[in-house]
Amino acid sequence: MTCIVLEKGQKLENVMEGYEKVIVQFSADWCRPCKFITPVVKNKMEEMTSDNPELKNKILYVYVNIEEHRILSAQCNITYIPCFHIKTPGGNVDCNPIVSGNSEVVIEFCINNGIPFKE
């Protein structure tokens, strides 16, 4: 799995090209729950792809700082953080909040949407 931070000025659509699944996390540097959940989810996703090189090149994890990407955050109706969205082939970012809260909820969401996790 590839992990990136969406830099100021970068367009989300441009970094998503070529991936089958894109997990987008909307967060902020000052958000304590975000600081907790980010490494948990990122590590779990990296663990999940470590034994499967093919899968590793199909999933992208994008961290979006809402302070640096206010327009994108507004377009996606971000009203709480951390908030996770998913993009699938041929689609745009689903701008309805998918999951928020603890890492177990995020992991369950990913499993239910075809992103396998090792037990």
FENLIN-V226187 format. One record per backbone hydrogen bond with DSSP energy under -1.0 kcal/mol. CO is the residue of the C=O (numbers start at 1). NH is the residue of the N-H. Records with the same first field share a line. If there is no record, write none. Layout:
CO = NH + NH
//
This chain:
2 = 61
4 = 63
7 = 10
11 = 15
12 = 16
16 = 19
21 = 60
22 = 87
23 = 62
24 = 85
25 = 64
26 = 83
27 = 66
28 = 31
31 = 35
32 = 36
33 = 37
34 = 38
37 = 41
38 = 42
39 = 43
40 = 44
41 = 45
42 = 46
43 = 47
44 = 48
45 = 49
49 = 52
52 = 56
53 = 57
55 = 58
58 = 20 + 21
59 = 2
60 = 23
61 = 4
62 = 25
63 = 6
64 = 27
65 = 69
69 = 73
70 = 74
71 = 75
72 = 76
73 = 78
74 = 77
83 = 26
84 = 98 + 99
85 = 24
86 = 94
87 = 22
88 = 91
99 = 84
102 = 106
103 = 107
104 = 108
105 = 109
106 = 110
107 = 111
108 = 112
110 = 115
111 = 114
//
